[in-house]
Amino acid sequence: MDVHNPEQRSKNMRAIKSTATKAEVTLAKGLWNLGYRYRKNNKKVFGKPDFTFKKLKIVIFVHSEFFHSKY
């Protein structure tokens, strides 16, 4: 049972970021400083990974525990 009405729940969910989270930004800066070039949130790749390295054929998904503040 949801404790919020549909309007409040909708407002809350709109406020949650799906990209550019603290974990993603930190990783992106680190990869860029190491000289790795990547594509972010590539819609052409199944699952829309957070980072795609086309030449290396590698993708990275960044999962953080947003609701538990562990990011």
PQR file of N, CA, C, O and H, with PARSE charges and radii, in Angstrom:
ATOM      1  N   MET A   1       0.845  -1.178   0.000 -0.4000 1.5000
ATOM      2  CA  MET A   1       0.000   0.000   0.000 -0.0000 2.0000
ATOM      3  C   MET A   1       0.888   1.239   0.000  0.5500 1.7000
ATOM      4  O   MET A   1       1.786   1.364   0.833 -0.5500 1.4000
ATOM      5  N   ASP A   2       0.646   2.126  -0.907 -0.4000 1.5000
ATOM      6  CA  ASP A   2       1.414   3.354  -1.023 -0.0000 2.0000
ATOM      7  C   ASP A   2       0.884   4.377  -0.024  0.5500 1.7000
ATOM      8  O   ASP A   2      -0.328   4.537   0.123 -0.5500 1.4000
ATOM      9  H   ASP A   2      -0.083   2.024  -1.584  0.4000 1.0000
ATOM     10  N   VAL A   3       1.795   5.069   0.663 -0.4000 1.5000
ATOM     11  CA  VAL A   3       1.387   6.059   1.660 -0.0000 2.0000
ATOM     12  C   VAL A   3       1.107   7.425   1.028  0.5500 1.7000
ATOM     13  O   VAL A   3       0.583   8.320   1.691 -0.5500 1.4000
ATOM     14  H   VAL A   3       2.779   4.939   0.544  0.4000 1.0000
ATOM     15  N   HIS A   4       1.457   7.586  -0.260 -0.4000 1.5000
ATOM     16  CA  HIS A   4       1.225   8.855  -0.955 -0.0000 2.0000
ATOM     17  C   HIS A   4       0.089   8.706  -1.954  0.5500 1.7000
ATOM     18  O   HIS A   4      -0.170   7.620  -2.472 -0.5500 1.4000
ATOM     19  H   HIS A   4       1.882   6.858  -0.799  0.4000 1.0000
ATOM     20  N   ASN A   5      -0.577   9.812  -2.211 -0.4000 1.5000
ATOM     21  CA  ASN A   5      -1.588   9.793  -3.267 -0.0000 2.0000
ATOM     22  C   ASN A   5      -0.865   9.819  -4.622  0.5500 1.7000
ATOM     23  O   ASN A   5       0.323  10.141  -4.668 -0.5500 1.4000
ATOM     24  H   ASN A   5      -0.366  10.694  -1.790  0.4000 1.0000
ATOM     25  N   PRO A   6      -1.542   9.493  -5.711 -0.5600 1.5000
ATOM     26  CA  PRO A   6      -0.877   9.418  -7.018  0.2800 2.0000
ATOM     27  C   PRO A   6      -0.172  10.704  -7.440  0.5500 1.7000
ATOM     28  O   PRO A   6       0.889  10.641  -8.060 -0.5500 1.4000
ATOM     29  N   GLU A   7      -0.727  11.849  -7.124 -0.4000 1.5000
ATOM     30  CA  GLU A   7      -0.094  13.114  -7.497 -0.0000 2.0000
ATOM     31  C   GLU A   7       1.226  13.313  -6.751  0.5500 1.7000
ATOM     32  O   GLU A   7       2.222  13.723  -7.346 -0.5500 1.4000
ATOM     33  H   GLU A   7      -1.589  11.900  -6.620  0.4000 1.0000
ATOM     34  N   GLN A   8       1.231  13.023  -5.452 -0.4000 1.5000
ATOM     35  CA  GLN A   8       2.450  13.175  -4.655 -0.0000 2.0000
ATOM     36  C   GLN A   8       3.501  12.164  -5.093  0.5500 1.7000
ATOM     37  O   GLN A   8       4.680  12.503  -5.189 -0.5500 1.4000
ATOM     38  H   GLN A   8       0.422  12.690  -4.968  0.4000 1.0000
ATOM     39  N   ARG A   9       3.091  10.929  -5.359 -0.4000 1.5000
ATOM     40  CA  ARG A   9       4.027   9.901  -5.816 -0.0000 2.0000
ATOM     41  C   ARG A   9       4.648  10.306  -7.146  0.5500 1.7000
ATOM     42  O   ARG A   9       5.850  10.129  -7.348 -0.5500 1.4000
ATOM     43  H   ARG A   9       2.133  10.653  -5.281  0.4000 1.0000
ATOM     44  N   SER A  10       3.851  10.840  -8.042 -0.4000 1.5000
ATOM     45  CA  SER A  10       4.347  11.292  -9.337 -0.0000 2.0000
ATOM     46  C   SER A  10       5.374  12.407  -9.168  0.5500 1.7000
ATOM     47  O   SER A  10       6.409  12.410  -9.833 -0.5500 1.4000
ATOM     48  H   SER A  10       2.875  10.984  -7.878  0.4000 1.0000
ATOM     49  N   LYS A  11       5.087  13.344  -8.284 -0.4000 1.5000
ATOM     50  CA  LYS A  11       6.018  14.442  -8.014 -0.0000 2.0000
ATOM     51  C   LYS A  11       7.332  13.906  -7.457  0.5500 1.7000
ATOM     52  O   LYS A  11       8.403  14.350  -7.871 -0.5500 1.4000
ATOM     53  H   LYS A  11       4.246  13.341  -7.743  0.4000 1.0000
ATOM     54  N   ASN A  12       7.264  12.965  -6.531 -0.4000 1.5000
ATOM     55  CA  ASN A  12       8.469  12.376  -5.941 -0.0000 2.0000
ATOM     56  C   ASN A  12       9.306  11.652  -6.992  0.5500 1.7000
ATOM     57  O   ASN A  12      10.526  11.807  -7.034 -0.5500 1.4000
ATOM     58  H   ASN A  12       6.394  12.605  -6.195  0.4000 1.0000
ATOM     59  N   MET A  13       8.656  10.868  -7.832 -0.4000 1.5000
ATOM     60  CA  MET A  13       9.385  10.086  -8.830 -0.0000 2.0000
ATOM     61  C   MET A  13      10.013  10.980  -9.896  0.5500 1.7000
ATOM     62  O   MET A  13      11.077  10.647 -10.418 -0.5500 1.4000
ATOM     63  H   MET A  13       7.664  10.742  -7.799  0.4000 1.0000
ATOM     64  N   ARG A  14       9.385  12.101 -10.230 -0.4000 1.5000
ATOM     65  CA  ARG A  14       9.970  13.034 -11.195 -0.0000 2.0000
ATOM     66  C   ARG A  14      11.253  13.652 -10.656  0.5500 1.7000
ATOM     67  O   ARG A  14      12.132  14.022 -11.435 -0.5500 1.4000
ATOM     68  H   ARG A  14       8.520  12.371  -9.806  0.4000 1.0000
ATOM     69  N   ALA A  15      11.376  13.769  -9.351 -0.4000 1.5000
ATOM     70  CA  ALA A  15      12.542  14.398  -8.740 -0.0000 2.0000
ATOM     71  C   ALA A  15      13.756  13.471  -8.695  0.5500 1.7000
ATOM     72  O   ALA A  15      14.873  13.933  -8.463 -0.5500 1.4000
ATOM     73  H   ALA A  15      10.662  13.469  -8.717  0.4000 1.0000
ATOM     74  N   ILE A  16      13.554  12.183  -8.911 -0.4000 1.5000
ATOM     75  CA  ILE A  16      14.651  11.219  -8.845 -0.0000 2.0000
ATOM     76  C   ILE A  16      15.402  11.222 -10.169  0.5500 1.7000
ATOM     77  O   ILE A  16      14.814  10.999 -11.227 -0.5500 1.4000
ATOM     78  H   ILE A  16      12.646  11.808  -9.099  0.4000 1.0000
ATOM     79  N   LYS A  17      16.712  11.477 -10.102 -0.4000 1.5000
ATOM     80  CA  LYS A  17      17.526  11.524 -11.304 -0.0000 2.0000
ATOM     81  C   LYS A  17      17.849  10.113 -11.780  0.5500 1.7000
ATOM     82  O   LYS A  17      18.102   9.221 -10.969 -0.5500 1.4000
ATOM     83  H   LYS A  17      17.190  11.658  -9.243  0.4000 1.0000
ATOM     84  N   SER A  18      17.839   9.914 -13.093 -0.4000 1.5000
ATOM     85  CA  SER A  18      18.217   8.615 -13.634 -0.0000 2.0000
ATOM     86  C   SER A  18      19.603   8.657 -14.257  0.5500 1.7000
ATOM     87  O   SER A  18      20.211   7.610 -14.482 -0.5500 1.4000
ATOM     88  H   SER A  18      17.633  10.638 -13.751  0.4000 1.0000
ATOM     89  N   THR A  19      20.108   9.844 -14.535 -0.4000 1.5000
ATOM     90  CA  THR A  19      21.459   9.997 -15.067 -0.0000 2.0000
ATOM     91  C   THR A  19      22.163  11.099 -14.295  0.5500 1.7000
ATOM     92  O   THR A  19      21.534  11.873 -13.574 -0.5500 1.4000
ATOM     93  H   THR A  19      19.614  10.695 -14.352  0.4000 1.0000
ATOM     94  N   ALA A  20      23.469  11.155 -14.458 -0.4000 1.5000
ATOM     95  CA  ALA A  20      24.313  12.158 -13.802 -0.0000 2.0000
ATOM     96  C   ALA A  20      24.217  12.075 -12.284  0.5500 1.7000
ATOM     97  O   ALA A  20      24.188  13.096 -11.598 -0.5500 1.4000
ATOM     98  H   ALA A  20      23.980  10.526 -15.044  0.4000 1.0000
ATOM     99  N   THR A  21      24.167  10.853 -11.769 -0.4000 1.5000
ATOM    100  CA  THR A  21      24.189  10.673 -10.325 -0.0000 2.0000
ATOM    101  C   THR A  21      25.610  10.912  -9.825  0.5500 1.7000
ATOM    102  O   THR A  21      26.543  10.976 -10.625 -0.5500 1.4000
ATOM    103  H   THR A  21      24.190  10.023 -12.327  0.4000 1.0000
ATOM    104  N   LYS A  22      25.779  11.041  -8.542 -0.4000 1.5000
ATOM    105  CA  LYS A  22      27.099  11.298  -7.969 -0.0000 2.0000
ATOM    106  C   LYS A  22      28.080  10.193  -8.356  0.5500 1.7000
ATOM    107  O   LYS A  22      29.233  10.474  -8.685 -0.5500 1.4000
ATOM    108  H   LYS A  22      25.021  10.989  -7.892  0.4000 1.0000
ATOM    109  N   ALA A  23      27.633   8.950  -8.319 -0.4000 1.5000
ATOM    110  CA  ALA A  23      28.500   7.825  -8.679 -0.0000 2.0000
ATOM    111  C   ALA A  23      28.913   7.902 -10.149  0.5500 1.7000
ATOM    112  O   ALA A  23      30.075   7.658 -10.473 -0.5500 1.4000
ATOM    113  H   ALA A  23      26.696   8.722  -8.052  0.4000 1.0000
ATOM    114  N   GLU A  24      27.987   8.233 -11.032 -0.4000 1.5000
ATOM    115  CA  GLU A  24      28.297   8.338 -12.459 -0.0000 2.0000
ATOM    116  C   GLU A  24      29.272   9.475 -12.737  0.5500 1.7000
ATOM    117  O   GLU A  24      30.222   9.302 -13.501 -0.5500 1.4000
ATOM    118  H   GLU A  24      27.043   8.431 -10.769  0.4000 1.0000
ATOM    119  N   VAL A  25      29.050  10.613 -12.138 -0.4000 1.5000
ATOM    120  CA  VAL A  25      29.911  11.773 -12.370 -0.0000 2.0000
ATOM    121  C   VAL A  25      31.325  11.492 -11.869  0.5500 1.7000
ATOM    122  O   VAL A  25      32.298  11.842 -12.537 -0.5500 1.4000
ATOM    123  H   VAL A  25      28.278  10.754 -11.518  0.4000 1.0000
ATOM    124  N   THR A  26      31.448  10.868 -10.709 -0.4000 1.5000
ATOM    125  CA  THR A  26      32.759  10.535 -10.155 -0.0000 2.0000
ATOM    126  C   THR A  26      33.502   9.573 -11.073  0.5500 1.7000
ATOM    127  O   THR A  26      34.680   9.774 -11.364 -0.5500 1.4000
ATOM    128  H   THR A  26      30.657  10.584 -10.166  0.4000 1.0000
ATOM    129  N   LEU A  27      32.820   8.534 -11.525 -0.4000 1.5000
ATOM    130  CA  LEU A  27      33.439   7.563 -12.426 -0.0000 2.0000
ATOM    131  C   LEU A  27      33.808   8.211 -13.753  0.5500 1.7000
ATOM    132  O   LEU A  27      34.885   7.948 -14.288 -0.5500 1.4000
ATOM    133  H   LEU A  27      31.862   8.370 -11.288  0.4000 1.0000
ATOM    134  N   ALA A  28      32.939   9.048 -14.290 -0.4000 1.5000
ATOM    135  CA  ALA A  28      33.203   9.714 -15.566 -0.0000 2.0000
ATOM    136  C   ALA A  28      34.453  10.579 -15.489  0.5500 1.7000
ATOM    137  O   ALA A  28      35.280  10.557 -16.401 -0.5500 1.4000
ATOM    138  H   ALA A  28      32.064   9.262 -13.856  0.4000 1.0000
ATOM    139  N   LYS A  29      34.595  11.333 -14.420 -0.4000 1.5000
ATOM    140  CA  LYS A  29      35.783  12.181 -14.256 -0.0000 2.0000
ATOM    141  C   LYS A  29      37.045  11.340 -14.169  0.5500 1.7000
ATOM    142  O   LYS A  29      38.067  11.680 -14.765 -0.5500 1.4000
ATOM    143  H   LYS A  29      33.923  11.351 -13.679  0.4000 1.0000
ATOM    144  N   GLY A  30      36.974  10.241 -13.425 -0.4000 1.5000
ATOM    145  CA  GLY A  30      38.129   9.362 -13.297 -0.0000 2.0000
ATOM    146  C   GLY A  30      38.526   8.730 -14.620  0.5500 1.7000
ATOM    147  O   GLY A  30      39.709   8.696 -14.960 -0.5500 1.4000
ATOM    148  H   GLY A  30      36.143   9.965 -12.941  0.4000 1.0000
ATOM    149  N   LEU A  31      37.559   8.234 -15.362 -0.4000 1.5000
ATOM    150  CA  LEU A  31      37.844   7.619 -16.662 -0.0000 2.0000
ATOM    151  C   LEU A  31      38.424   8.638 -17.634  0.5500 1.7000
ATOM    152  O   LEU A  31      39.378   8.344 -18.355 -0.5500 1.4000
ATOM    153  H   LEU A  31      36.598   8.262 -15.086  0.4000 1.0000
ATOM    154  N   TRP A  32      37.846   9.835 -17.651 -0.4000 1.5000
ATOM    155  CA  TRP A  32      38.322  10.884 -18.558 -0.0000 2.0000
ATOM    156  C   TRP A  32      39.762  11.278 -18.212  0.5500 1.7000
ATOM    157  O   TRP A  32      40.590  11.452 -19.106 -0.5500 1.4000
ATOM    158  H   TRP A  32      37.071  10.074 -17.065  0.4000 1.0000
ATOM    159  N   ASN A  33      40.058  11.417 -16.918 -0.4000 1.5000
ATOM    160  CA  ASN A  33      41.411  11.785 -16.492 -0.0000 2.0000
ATOM    161  C   ASN A  33      42.435  10.706 -16.820  0.5500 1.7000
ATOM    162  O   ASN A  33      43.615  11.008 -17.003 -0.5500 1.4000
ATOM    163  H   ASN A  33      39.385  11.275 -16.192  0.4000 1.0000
ATOM    164  N   LEU A  34      41.995   9.446 -16.896 -0.4000 1.5000
ATOM    165  CA  LEU A  34      42.886   8.346 -17.273 -0.0000 2.0000
ATOM    166  C   LEU A  34      43.031   8.216 -18.788  0.5500 1.7000
ATOM    167  O   LEU A  34      43.789   7.375 -19.271 -0.5500 1.4000
ATOM    168  H   LEU A  34      41.037   9.201 -16.747  0.4000 1.0000
ATOM    169  N   GLY A  35      42.316   9.035 -19.525 -0.4000 1.5000
ATOM    170  CA  GLY A  35      42.439   9.040 -20.973 -0.0000 2.0000
ATOM    171  C   GLY A  35      41.441   8.167 -21.707  0.5500 1.7000
ATOM    172  O   GLY A  35      41.541   8.013 -22.925 -0.5500 1.4000
ATOM    173  H   GLY A  35      41.700   9.718 -19.133  0.4000 1.0000
ATOM    174  N   TYR A  36      40.485   7.595 -21.002 -0.4000 1.5000
ATOM    175  CA  TYR A  36      39.466   6.765 -21.649 -0.0000 2.0000
ATOM    176  C   TYR A  36      38.370   7.653 -22.210  0.5500 1.7000
ATOM    177  O   TYR A  36      37.875   8.556 -21.536 -0.5500 1.4000
ATOM    178  H   TYR A  36      40.404   7.720 -20.013  0.4000 1.0000
ATOM    179  N   ARG A  37      38.000   7.386 -23.448 -0.4000 1.5000
ATOM    180  CA  ARG A  37      36.918   8.134 -24.082 -0.0000 2.0000
ATOM    181  C   ARG A  37      35.732   7.192 -24.235  0.5500 1.7000
ATOM    182  O   ARG A  37      35.897   6.026 -24.591 -0.5500 1.4000
ATOM    183  H   ARG A  37      38.402   6.652 -23.996  0.4000 1.0000
ATOM    184  N   TYR A  38      34.565   7.693 -23.971 -0.4000 1.5000
ATOM    185  CA  TYR A  38      33.381   6.853 -23.883 -0.0000 2.0000
ATOM    186  C   TYR A  38      32.160   7.596 -24.388  0.5500 1.7000
ATOM    187  O   TYR A  38      32.200   8.803 -24.623 -0.5500 1.4000
ATOM    188  H   TYR A  38      34.431   8.641 -23.683  0.4000 1.0000
ATOM    189  N   ARG A  39      31.095   6.868 -24.547 -0.4000 1.5000
ATOM    190  CA  ARG A  39      29.794   7.448 -24.868 -0.0000 2.0000
ATOM    191  C   ARG A  39      28.891   7.176 -23.677  0.5500 1.7000
ATOM    192  O   ARG A  39      28.854   6.057 -23.165 -0.5500 1.4000
ATOM    193  H   ARG A  39      31.063   5.887 -24.356  0.4000 1.0000
ATOM    194  N   LYS A  40      28.163   8.194 -23.232 -0.4000 1.5000
ATOM    195  CA  LYS A  40      27.286   8.040 -22.070 -0.0000 2.0000
ATOM    196  C   LYS A  40      25.859   7.738 -22.506  0.5500 1.7000
ATOM    197  O   LYS A  40      25.354   8.317 -23.468 -0.5500 1.4000
ATOM    198  H   LYS A  40      28.193   9.103 -23.648  0.4000 1.0000
ATOM    199  N   ASN A  41      25.211   6.812 -21.776 -0.4000 1.5000
ATOM    200  CA  ASN A  41      23.795   6.479 -21.967 -0.0000 2.0000
ATOM    201  C   ASN A  41      23.457   6.219 -23.436  0.5500 1.7000
ATOM    202  O   ASN A  41      22.530   6.808 -23.991 -0.5500 1.4000
ATOM    203  H   ASN A  41      25.621   6.342 -20.995  0.4000 1.0000
ATOM    204  N   ASN A  42      24.228   5.328 -24.046 -0.4000 1.5000
ATOM    205  CA  ASN A  42      24.086   5.005 -25.460 -0.0000 2.0000
ATOM    206  C   ASN A  42      22.782   4.247 -25.707  0.5500 1.7000
ATOM    207  O   ASN A  42      22.643   3.095 -25.295 -0.5500 1.4000
ATOM    208  H   ASN A  42      24.981   4.849 -23.595  0.4000 1.0000
ATOM    209  N   LYS A  43      21.843   4.882 -26.370 -0.4000 1.5000
ATOM    210  CA  LYS A  43      20.532   4.276 -26.623 -0.0000 2.0000
ATOM    211  C   LYS A  43      20.591   3.174 -27.677  0.5500 1.7000
ATOM    212  O   LYS A  43      19.663   2.372 -27.788 -0.5500 1.4000
ATOM    213  H   LYS A  43      21.956   5.817 -26.705  0.4000 1.0000
ATOM    214  N   LYS A  44      21.682   3.128 -28.455 -0.4000 1.5000
ATOM    215  CA  LYS A  44      21.807   2.116 -29.503 -0.0000 2.0000
ATOM    216  C   LYS A  44      22.225   0.757 -28.950  0.5500 1.7000
ATOM    217  O   LYS A  44      22.127  -0.254 -29.645 -0.5500 1.4000
ATOM    218  H   LYS A  44      22.436   3.779 -28.365  0.4000 1.0000
ATOM    219  N   VAL A  45      22.684   0.730 -27.717 -0.4000 1.5000
ATOM    220  CA  VAL A  45      23.126  -0.515 -27.087 -0.0000 2.0000
ATOM    221  C   VAL A  45      22.025  -1.000 -26.155  0.5500 1.7000
ATOM    222  O   VAL A  45      21.443  -0.217 -25.404 -0.5500 1.4000
ATOM    223  H   VAL A  45      22.764   1.551 -27.152  0.4000 1.0000
ATOM    224  N   PHE A  46      21.742  -2.310 -26.210 -0.4000 1.5000
ATOM    225  CA  PHE A  46      20.679  -2.885 -25.392 -0.0000 2.0000
ATOM    226  C   PHE A  46      20.925  -2.608 -23.910  0.5500 1.7000
ATOM    227  O   PHE A  46      22.030  -2.829 -23.415 -0.5500 1.4000
ATOM    228  H   PHE A  46      22.214  -2.947 -26.820  0.4000 1.0000
ATOM    229  N   GLY A  47      19.934  -2.141 -23.222 -0.4000 1.5000
ATOM    230  CA  GLY A  47      20.027  -1.850 -21.796 -0.0000 2.0000
ATOM    231  C   GLY A  47      20.441  -0.427 -21.490  0.5500 1.7000
ATOM    232  O   GLY A  47      20.420  -0.015 -20.330 -0.5500 1.4000
ATOM    233  H   GLY A  47      19.036  -1.961 -23.624  0.4000 1.0000
ATOM    234  N   LYS A  48      20.822   0.345 -22.523 -0.4000 1.5000
ATOM    235  CA  LYS A  48      21.242   1.746 -22.365 -0.0000 2.0000
ATOM    236  C   LYS A  48      22.268   1.889 -21.230  0.5500 1.7000
ATOM    237  O   LYS A  48      21.989   2.517 -20.209 -0.5500 1.4000
ATOM    238  H   LYS A  48      20.839   0.011 -23.465  0.4000 1.0000
ATOM    239  N   PRO A  49      23.473   1.292 -21.423 -0.5600 1.5000
ATOM    240  CA  PRO A  49      24.502   1.357 -20.378  0.2800 2.0000
ATOM    241  C   PRO A  49      24.943   2.795 -20.094  0.5500 1.7000
ATOM    242  O   PRO A  49      24.805   3.684 -20.934 -0.5500 1.4000
ATOM    243  N   ASP A  50      25.472   2.994 -18.896 -0.4000 1.5000
ATOM    244  CA  ASP A  50      25.914   4.327 -18.496 -0.0000 2.0000
ATOM    245  C   ASP A  50      27.153   4.766 -19.274  0.5500 1.7000
ATOM    246  O   ASP A  50      27.279   5.939 -19.626 -0.5500 1.4000
ATOM    247  H   ASP A  50      25.585   2.271 -18.213  0.4000 1.0000
ATOM    248  N   PHE A  51      28.065   3.837 -19.545 -0.4000 1.5000
ATOM    249  CA  PHE A  51      29.281   4.133 -20.303 -0.0000 2.0000
ATOM    250  C   PHE A  51      29.493   3.045 -21.347  0.5500 1.7000
ATOM    251  O   PHE A  51      29.358   1.857 -21.053 -0.5500 1.4000
ATOM    252  H   PHE A  51      27.963   2.884 -19.259  0.4000 1.0000
ATOM    253  N   THR A  52      29.826   3.458 -22.573 -0.4000 1.5000
ATOM    254  CA  THR A  52      30.085   2.517 -23.657 -0.0000 2.0000
ATOM    255  C   THR A  52      31.446   2.841 -24.256  0.5500 1.7000
ATOM    256  O   THR A  52      31.728   3.985 -24.614 -0.5500 1.4000
ATOM    257  H   THR A  52      29.935   4.423 -22.812  0.4000 1.0000
ATOM    258  N   PHE A  53      32.288   1.810 -24.359 -0.4000 1.5000
ATOM    259  CA  PHE A  53      33.592   1.926 -24.995 -0.0000 2.0000
ATOM    260  C   PHE A  53      33.525   1.096 -26.270  0.5500 1.7000
ATOM    261  O   PHE A  53      33.735  -0.116 -26.238 -0.5500 1.4000
ATOM    262  H   PHE A  53      32.059   0.881 -24.068  0.4000 1.0000
ATOM    263  N   LYS A  54      33.231   1.748 -27.388 -0.4000 1.5000
ATOM    264  CA  LYS A  54      32.974   1.039 -28.637 -0.0000 2.0000
ATOM    265  C   LYS A  54      34.195   0.246 -29.102  0.5500 1.7000
ATOM    266  O   LYS A  54      34.066  -0.924 -29.461 -0.5500 1.4000
ATOM    267  H   LYS A  54      33.060   2.733 -27.414  0.4000 1.0000
ATOM    268  N   LYS A  55      35.369   0.862 -29.101 -0.4000 1.5000
ATOM    269  CA  LYS A  55      36.580   0.184 -29.579 -0.0000 2.0000
ATOM    270  C   LYS A  55      36.945  -1.012 -28.709  0.5500 1.7000
ATOM    271  O   LYS A  55      37.431  -2.024 -29.213 -0.5500 1.4000
ATOM    272  H   LYS A  55      35.474   1.813 -28.810  0.4000 1.0000
ATOM    273  N   LEU A  56      36.713  -0.898 -27.413 -0.4000 1.5000
ATOM    274  CA  LEU A  56      37.051  -1.982 -26.485 -0.0000 2.0000
ATOM    275  C   LEU A  56      35.934  -3.015 -26.355  0.5500 1.7000
ATOM    276  O   LEU A  56      36.132  -4.085 -25.780 -0.5500 1.4000
ATOM    277  H   LEU A  56      36.318  -0.076 -27.003  0.4000 1.0000
ATOM    278  N   LYS A  57      34.751  -2.686 -26.897 -0.4000 1.5000
ATOM    279  CA  LYS A  57      33.563  -3.543 -26.785 -0.0000 2.0000
ATOM    280  C   LYS A  57      33.236  -3.844 -25.321  0.5500 1.7000
ATOM    281  O   LYS A  57      33.012  -4.989 -24.927 -0.5500 1.4000
ATOM    282  H   LYS A  57      34.590  -1.817 -27.364  0.4000 1.0000
ATOM    283  N   ILE A  58      33.220  -2.765 -24.537 -0.4000 1.5000
ATOM    284  CA  ILE A  58      32.938  -2.861 -23.102 -0.0000 2.0000
ATOM    285  C   ILE A  58      31.847  -1.853 -22.755  0.5500 1.7000
ATOM    286  O   ILE A  58      31.821  -0.744 -23.288 -0.5500 1.4000
ATOM    287  H   ILE A  58      33.403  -1.836 -24.857  0.4000 1.0000
ATOM    288  N   VAL A  59      30.958  -2.248 -21.864 -0.4000 1.5000
ATOM    289  CA  VAL A  59      29.966  -1.322 -21.329 -0.0000 2.0000
ATOM    290  C   VAL A  59      30.031  -1.359 -19.807  0.5500 1.7000
ATOM    291  O   VAL A  59      30.434  -2.361 -19.216 -0.5500 1.4000
ATOM    292  H   VAL A  59      30.979  -3.149 -21.432  0.4000 1.0000
ATOM    293  N   ILE A  60      29.634  -0.266 -19.186 -0.4000 1.5000
ATOM    294  CA  ILE A  60      29.597  -0.178 -17.725 -0.0000 2.0000
ATOM    295  C   ILE A  60      28.216   0.319 -17.315  0.5500 1.7000
ATOM    296  O   ILE A  60      27.718   1.322 -17.827 -0.5500 1.4000
ATOM    297  H   ILE A  60      29.307   0.548 -19.666  0.4000 1.0000
ATOM    298  N   PHE A  61      27.613  -0.403 -16.384 -0.4000 1.5000
ATOM    299  CA  PHE A  61      26.368   0.027 -15.760 -0.0000 2.0000
ATOM    300  C   PHE A  61      26.705   0.472 -14.340  0.5500 1.7000
ATOM    301  O   PHE A  61      27.323  -0.283 -13.589 -0.5500 1.4000
ATOM    302  H   PHE A  61      28.017  -1.218 -15.968  0.4000 1.0000
ATOM    303  N   VAL A  62      26.311   1.671 -13.968 -0.4000 1.5000
ATOM    304  CA  VAL A  62      26.565   2.183 -12.623 -0.0000 2.0000
ATOM    305  C   VAL A  62      25.268   2.056 -11.833  0.5500 1.7000
ATOM    306  O   VAL A  62      24.275   2.718 -12.132 -0.5500 1.4000
ATOM    307  H   VAL A  62      25.809   2.284 -14.578  0.4000 1.0000
ATOM    308  N   HIS A  63      25.295   1.202 -10.832 -0.4000 1.5000
ATOM    309  CA  HIS A  63      24.121   1.011  -9.983 -0.0000 2.0000
ATOM    310  C   HIS A  63      24.454   1.523  -8.591  0.5500 1.7000
ATOM    311  O   HIS A  63      25.438   1.097  -7.987 -0.5500 1.4000
ATOM    312  H   HIS A  63      26.102   0.664 -10.590  0.4000 1.0000
ATOM    313  N   SER A  64      23.653   2.418  -8.094 -0.4000 1.5000
ATOM    314  CA  SER A  64      23.852   2.925  -6.740 -0.0000 2.0000
ATOM    315  C   SER A  64      22.564   2.730  -5.961  0.5500 1.7000
ATOM    316  O   SER A  64      21.488   2.576  -6.540 -0.5500 1.4000
ATOM    317  H   SER A  64      22.854   2.764  -8.585  0.4000 1.0000
ATOM    318  N   GLU A  65      22.683   2.738  -4.674 -0.4000 1.5000
ATOM    319  CA  GLU A  65      21.517   2.562  -3.814 -0.0000 2.0000
ATOM    320  C   GLU A  65      20.968   3.938  -3.465  0.5500 1.7000
ATOM    321  O   GLU A  65      21.183   4.450  -2.366 -0.5500 1.4000
ATOM    322  H   GLU A  65      23.557   2.863  -4.204  0.4000 1.0000
ATOM    323  N   PHE A  66      20.257   4.526  -4.420 -0.4000 1.5000
ATOM    324  CA  PHE A  66      19.769   5.888  -4.261 -0.0000 2.0000
ATOM    325  C   PHE A  66      18.921   6.056  -3.009  0.5500 1.7000
ATOM    326  O   PHE A  66      19.108   7.005  -2.248 -0.5500 1.4000
ATOM    327  H   PHE A  66      20.083   4.110  -5.312  0.4000 1.0000
ATOM    328  N   PHE A  67      17.990   5.133  -2.797 -0.4000 1.5000
ATOM    329  CA  PHE A  67      17.050   5.296  -1.697 -0.0000 2.0000
ATOM    330  C   PHE A  67      17.696   5.079  -0.334  0.5500 1.7000
ATOM    331  O   PHE A  67      17.112   5.426   0.692 -0.5500 1.4000
ATOM    332  H   PHE A  67      17.838   4.361  -3.415  0.4000 1.0000
ATOM    333  N   HIS A  68      18.913   4.499  -0.319 -0.4000 1.5000
ATOM    334  CA  HIS A  68      19.607   4.270   0.943 -0.0000 2.0000
ATOM    335  C   HIS A  68      20.792   5.218   1.101  0.5500 1.7000
ATOM    336  O   HIS A  68      21.594   5.064   2.023 -0.5500 1.4000
ATOM    337  H   HIS A  68      19.388   4.217  -1.153  0.4000 1.0000
ATOM    338  N   SER A  69      20.904   6.187   0.212 -0.4000 1.5000
ATOM    339  CA  SER A  69      21.973   7.196   0.237 -0.0000 2.0000
ATOM    340  C   SER A  69      23.356   6.573   0.194  0.5500 1.7000
ATOM    341  O   SER A  69      24.289   7.081   0.815 -0.5500 1.4000
ATOM    342  H   SER A  69      20.253   6.312  -0.537  0.4000 1.0000
ATOM    343  N   LYS A  70      23.494   5.468  -0.540 -0.4000 1.5000
ATOM    344  CA  LYS A  70      24.808   4.829  -0.690 -0.0000 2.0000
ATOM    345  C   LYS A  70      25.241   4.959  -2.139  0.5500 1.7000
ATOM    346  O   LYS A  70      25.194   3.999  -2.909 -0.5500 1.4000
ATOM    347  H   LYS A  70      22.737   5.054  -1.045  0.4000 1.0000
ATOM    348  N   TYR A  71      25.656   6.141  -2.489 -0.4000 1.5000
ATOM    349  CA  TYR A  71      26.117   6.402  -3.841 -0.0000 2.0000
ATOM    350  C   TYR A  71      27.364   7.212  -3.740  0.5500 1.7000
ATOM    351  O   TYR A  71      27.955   7.567  -4.760 -0.5500 1.4000
ATOM    352  H   TYR A  71      25.695   6.920  -1.864  0.4000 1.0000
TER
END
